[in-house]
Amino acid sequence: MTKASFTRADGETKTPGWRYDGVKTKGGEAHKGQARVWAKHRFILGAGGIGIKTDDRCLRFNGTANGKIKGEYKCDVW
């Protein structure tokens, strides 16, 4: 792998009181022969449109030339 790019991401929650607020940061590049893309997703706990607490969660996918994919909870390519 020599190149990786991030195109889109989305999320959802079915936990009462929490809502998905979107991707806050993202990235992608080739690293050590793998294509790696990651995104930091934000969730907000609140009621009536008023946020009380935010929680950011990261998810990274690593892909190799032979088609293997691995998911990890990281916010970078290293």
Secondary structure, 3 states (H helix, E strand, C coil): CCCCCCCCCCCCCCCCCEEEEEEEEEEEEEECCEEEEEEEEEEEEEECCEEEEEEEEEEEEEECCCCCEEEECCCCCC
